Amino acid sequence: MNSLLAAAIIVGAGIVGFFIQAVGIAIWKVAARADVHTAQRSLIEHSRGPLRVVVPILSMLAATPAARLPGATTGDILHGLSIALIFGLAWLAVRTIDVAEDALIGHFELNATDNLRARRVQTQVRVLRRLTAAVVITIALAAALFSFGKVRVLGASLLASAGIIGIVAAVAAKPVTTNLLAGIQLGFSQPIRLDDVVVIEGHWGRVEEITLTYVVVRIWNLRRLVLPISWFMENPFENWTRDTANLLAVAHLEVDYRAPVDEIRAQLGQILKSSPRWDGNTWGLQVTAAGPSTVQLRALMSAANSSVAWDLECEVRERLISYLQKEHPYVLPRLRIEGEAPPGTLRPARSAHTEQLLEPTTATEPAQPSTLLDNDLPASNPTQAR
């Protein structure tokens, strides 16, 4: 048969196969419109690309013997089409795995209030999806290579020296192998999951992506921290949402020793009851430290997650400071100093608003220590911080 005619038969079969798959996909789409489930629509979207390759190749494989080309030419064409079919089927298999991933993830949304189970399932599904896709691609590549006779002979000879080659390959690919095995281990042990809140070397962020070799953490200022996945198996880090998203927010205040702790505690309760950020579970106010001039108050309150806890902490701190400024300004931190006035000098009296001068002391009357506020002490007097 004329070679041009044979080529036309093979190419024409491919074109016919392309139109067949196009018509089949169109009919499938129309039938899927009445389906309330998204799995069928996802299958159509993911398989459309691979089917555009696989169906024409199958048509060309069926038409090649009918072209009646010479034996060697027919064998070469069939071999090339077979390799293309192997990669096309591998592509279709990977896209089918994507359909299963979409179906599973669709039942576990991360935007739920309590998304612990969703984060666990999504992490496992995504890691297993990448692992399965890597296995499929490896098998397809091996099948394509072993379709060549010389490669099969080479493979048999390499198999005889597999021990030495395995040692060399293990040493050369140690970083890749370590990360790959760590990725598989992380997918099942799950020290971190998707959307987990973590603190890594002082950086606060959320786990945005987990692959078989690296993890992407979205930091609070929208930068991305990319770490090899083996890092999480070898280094300590904080996971704020390991079992639950609830957190305790803490706000510290330094106040004077005269601060009315009971009244401040009651005000904290009113602030929390009026705040939509408080989840209503836990709160308290305690004196946690006593310094030379101030005491430290710790306000403790619970929140639904880390983001809300941070906002609640800032809100409580601001509103408590405003309350103290208005109702108890005398408890705000200040520096107290004492000094002795030399004989014959004026000594300012203690006053909260104005300065009043007392009568000068006599030379025979020693000056008594006095407590001065707000830097009222004359600059010439020797001072001592208390």
C-alpha positions in Angstrom: 0.0 0.0 0.0 1.2 3.5 -0.7 3.0 5.0 2.3 1.0 8.3 2.0 -2.3 6.4 2.0 -1.1 4.3 5.0 -0.2 7.5 6.9 -3.5 9.0 6.0 -5.3 5.9 7.4 -3.4 6.1 10.7 -3.8 9.9 11.1 -7.5 9.7 10.0 -8.1 7.0 12.7 -6.6 9.4 15.3 -8.8 12.2 14.1 -11.9 10.0 14.3 -10.9 8.9 17.8 -10.6 12.5 18.9 -14.1 13.3 17.6 -15.5 10.2 19.3 -14.1 11.2 22.7 -15.3 14.8 22.2 -18.8 13.6 21.5 -18.7 11.2 24.4 -17.5 13.9 26.8 -20.3 16.3 25.6 -23.0 13.6 26.1 -21.4 12.8 29.5 -21.6 16.4 30.6 -25.2 16.7 29.7 -26.1 13.6 31.6 -24.1 14.8 34.6 -26.0 18.1 34.9 -28.8 16.4 36.8 -26.4 14.7 39.2 -26.3 16.5 42.5 -23.0 14.9 43.5 -19.8 16.6 42.5 -17.8 13.3 42.1 -19.1 12.7 38.5 -18.5 16.3 37.5 -15.0 16.1 39.0 -14.4 12.9 37.0 -15.3 14.6 33.8 -13.1 17.6 34.4 -10.1 15.5 35.4 -10.3 12.8 32.8 -11.1 15.0 29.8 -7.4 15.8 29.1 -6.1 12.2 29.3 -9.0 10.9 27.2 -8.1 13.3 24.4 -4.8 11.5 24.2 -5.8 7.9 25.0 -8.8 7.4 22.7 -7.0 8.7 19.5 -4.0 6.5 20.3 -6.2 3.5 20.7 -7.9 4.3 17.3 -4.4 4.6 15.7 -3.3 1.3 17.2 -6.4 -0.4 15.8 -5.9 1.2 12.3 -2.1 0.6 12.0 -2.3 -3.1 10.9 -4.9 -2.2 8.3 -2.4 0.2 6.7 -0.4 -2.8 5.5 3.0 -1.1 5.9 6.2 -3.2 5.8 6.8 -5.3 8.9 9.6 -3.3 10.4 7.7 0.0 9.9 4.5 -1.4 11.4 6.5 -2.6 14.4 8.1 0.8 14.9 4.8 2.6 14.7 3.1 0.2 17.0 6.0 0.5 19.5 5.8 4.3 19.5 2.1 4.3 19.9 2.4 1.7 22.7 4.8 4.0 24.6 2.5 7.0 24.1 -0.4 4.8 25.3 1.5 3.9 28.5 2.1 7.5 29.4 -1.5 8.4 28.5 -2.9 5.7 30.7 -0.5 6.8 33.5 -1.8 10.4 33.1 -5.4 9.1 33.3 -4.6 7.1 36.4 -3.1 10.1 38.1 -6.1 12.2 37.2 -8.4 9.5 38.6 -6.5 9.7 41.9 -7.2 13.4 41.8 -10.9 12.6 41.5 -10.7 10.4 44.6 -8.8 13.1 46.5 -11.5 15.7 45.6 -14.3 13.3 46.7 -12.7 12.7 50.1 -11.7 16.3 50.7 -15.1 17.5 49.7 -16.5 15.8 52.8 -14.0 17.4 55.2 -13.8 21.2 54.9 -11.1 23.2 56.6 -13.3 26.2 57.2 -15.4 24.4 59.8 -15.3 25.6 63.4 -13.9 22.4 64.7 -11.7 21.1 61.8 -9.4 18.7 63.6 -10.7 15.7 61.8 -10.8 17.5 58.5 -7.1 18.5 58.9 -6.2 14.9 59.8 -8.0 13.5 56.8 -6.8 16.1 54.3 -3.2 15.7 55.3 -3.3 11.9 54.9 -5.2 12.1 51.6 -2.8 14.7 50.1 0.3 12.8 51.1 -1.1 9.4 49.9 -2.1 11.1 46.6 1.4 12.3 46.0 2.9 9.0 46.9 0.5 7.0 44.7 1.1 9.4 41.8 4.9 9.0 42.1 4.5 5.2 42.1 2.2 5.3 39.0 4.7 7.6 37.1 7.6 5.3 38.1 5.8 2.2 36.9 4.9 3.9 33.6 8.5 5.1 33.0 9.8 1.6 33.8 7.3 0.0 31.4 8.2 2.4 28.6 11.9 1.8 29.1 11.6 -2.0 29.3 9.7 -2.0 26.0 13.1 -1.6 24.4 15.0 -4.9 24.0 18.4 -3.3 24.8 17.1 -1.8 28.0 15.9 -5.2 29.1 19.3 -6.7 28.6 20.9 -3.8 30.4 18.4 -4.2 33.2 19.4 -7.9 33.6 23.1 -7.0 33.8 22.4 -4.3 36.3 20.4 -6.7 38.4 23.5 -8.9 38.8 25.4 -5.9 40.3 22.5 -4.5 42.2 24.4 -4.6 45.6 27.1 -2.2 44.6 24.8 0.0 42.6 22.3 0.1 45.5 25.0 1.3 47.9 26.1 4.0 45.5 22.6 5.1 44.8 21.7 5.1 48.5 24.6 7.4 49.3 24.0 9.7 46.4 20.2 10.0 47.0 20.3 10.1 50.8 18.8 13.6 51.1 16.0 12.8 48.7 15.4 9.4 50.3 15.4 10.9 53.8 12.8 13.5 52.9 10.7 10.9 51.0 10.6 8.5 53.9 10.0 11.4 56.3 7.1 12.5 54.1 5.5 9.1 54.3 6.1 8.9 58.0 4.6 12.4 58.5 1.5 11.4 56.5 0.7 8.6 59.0 2.1 9.9 62.3 1.0 13.5 61.6 3.0 15.7 64.0 1.7 18.5 61.8 -1.4 18.7 59.6 -2.7 21.1 57.0 -3.9 24.4 58.6 -2.1 23.7 61.9 -0.9 26.7 63.8 2.8 26.2 64.5 5.7 28.2 65.9 9.0 27.4 64.2 12.2 29.1 65.5 10.1 32.1 66.7 8.0 32.3 63.5 4.2 32.0 64.0 2.3 30.7 61.0 -0.1 28.1 59.5 0.8 25.0 57.6 -0.2 25.8 54.0 1.2 22.9 52.0 2.6 19.5 52.7 4.4 17.5 50.0 6.6 14.4 50.1 9.8 16.5 50.4 9.0 19.9 51.9 6.4 21.8 54.0 5.3 25.4 53.4 4.3 27.5 56.4 2.4 30.8 55.8 3.8 33.3 58.4 1.5 36.0 59.9 3.0 38.7 57.7 2.2 36.6 54.6 5.7 35.4 54.0 6.3 31.8 53.3 8.7 29.6 55.3 9.8 26.5 53.3 11.4 23.7 55.2 12.5 20.1 54.2 10.0 17.7 55.6 12.8 15.8 57.5 13.3 19.0 59.6 10.0 18.3 61.4 11.2 14.8 62.4 14.5 16.0 63.7 13.8 19.4 65.5 11.4 20.5 68.2 8.6 23.0 67.3 5.3 24.2 68.8 2.0 23.0 67.4 -0.9 25.0 68.9 -3.6 23.0 67.2 -2.3 19.4 67.7 -5.5 18.2 69.4 -7.8 21.2 69.6 -7.8 24.8 68.4 -8.8 26.3 71.8 -6.1 28.4 73.4 -5.6 30.5 76.5 -4.8 34.2 75.9 -2.6 36.0 78.5 -2.3 39.8 79.1 0.2 41.2 81.6 -0.1 44.6 83.4 2.4 46.3 85.7 0.6 48.3 88.3 1.3 50.1 91.6 1.1 48.2 94.9 -2.0 50.3 95.8 -3.9 48.7 92.9 -7.4 47.4 93.9 -7.0 43.9 92.5 -10.6 42.8 93.3 -12.0 45.7 91.4 -9.7 45.1 88.4 -10.7 41.5 88.4 -14.4 42.4 88.4 -13.8 44.8 85.5 -12.0 42.1 83.6 -15.1 39.9 84.0 -17.3 42.7 82.6 -14.9 43.2 79.6 -14.9 39.5 78.7 -18.7 39.2 79.0 -19.1 42.1 76.5 -16.5 40.8 74.1 -17.6 38.5 71.2 -14.1 37.0 71.1 -14.3 35.3 74.5 -15.7 31.7 74.2 -17.2 31.8 77.7 -15.1 29.0 79.2 -12.2 30.3 81.2 -11.0 33.6 82.7 -9.2 34.9 85.7 -6.9 37.6 87.1 -4.0 36.9 89.5 -0.9 38.7 90.9 1.9 36.7 89.4 5.0 38.8 90.4 6.0 41.5 92.9 8.9 43.8 92.0 10.6 46.7 93.8 8.0 49.3 92.7 5.2 47.4 90.9 3.2 44.2 90.9 2.4 42.2 87.8 -1.2 41.2 87.0 -1.9 38.4 84.7 -5.3 38.3 82.9 -6.1 34.8 81.6 -9.0 34.1 79.2 -9.9 31.4 76.7 -10.6 31.8 73.0 -11.7 29.5 70.1 -8.4 29.6 68.2 -5.1 31.4 68.1 -6.1 34.3 65.9 -9.1 35.1 68.1 -6.9 34.7 71.2 -4.4 37.3 70.0 -7.2 39.8 69.2 -8.8 39.1 72.6 -5.5 39.6 74.4 -5.0 43.0 72.8 -8.5 44.0 73.4 -8.4 43.1 77.1 -5.0 44.9 77.6 -6.3 48.1 75.9 -9.6 48.2 77.8 -7.9 47.5 81.2 -5.4 50.3 80.6 -8.3 52.7 79.7 -10.2 51.6 82.9 -7.1 52.3 85.1 -6.5 55.7 83.5 -10.0 56.8 84.2 -10.9 55.1 87.5 -7.6 54.5 89.3 -4.8 56.7 87.8 -2.8 56.5 90.9 -2.0 52.8 90.3 -0.2 53.4 87.1 3.5 52.6 87.4 5.7 55.5 88.6 9.1 56.0 90.1 9.4 56.9 93.8 12.5 58.7 95.1 13.6 59.9 98.6 16.1 62.5 99.6 17.3 64.5 102.6 17.3 68.3 102.2 20.3 70.2 103.6 19.7 72.6 106.5 18.4 76.0 105.4 16.8 74.8 102.1 13.2 74.6 101.1 11.5 71.1 101.1 8.6 70.5 98.8 5.6 68.9 100.5 3.9 65.8 99.1 1.1 66.8 96.8 -0.7 65.0 93.9 -1.6 68.1 91.9 0.4 71.2 93.0 3.7 72.0 94.7 3.6 73.7 98.1 6.6 75.0 99.8 7.1 74.7 103.6 8.9 77.0 105.9 12.7 76.7 105.8 14.2 74.4 108.4 16.5 75.8 111.0 20.2 74.9 111.2 19.7 73.0 114.5 16.7 71.0 113.2 17.7 68.1 111.0 15.7 67.5 107.8 13.3 64.5 107.9 13.0 62.1 105.0 10.0 62.8 102.7 8.4 60.9 99.9 8.3 62.9 96.7 6.2 62.2 93.7 6.4 63.1 90.0 10.0 64.3 90.0 9.3 67.1 92.5 12.8 66.8 94.2 15.2 69.8 93.6 18.1 69.0 91.3 20.6 69.9 94.0 19.5 67.3 96.5 21.2 63.9 96.7 18.7 61.2 95.7 18.4 57.5 96.1 16.0 55.4 94.0 13.7 53.1 95.8 
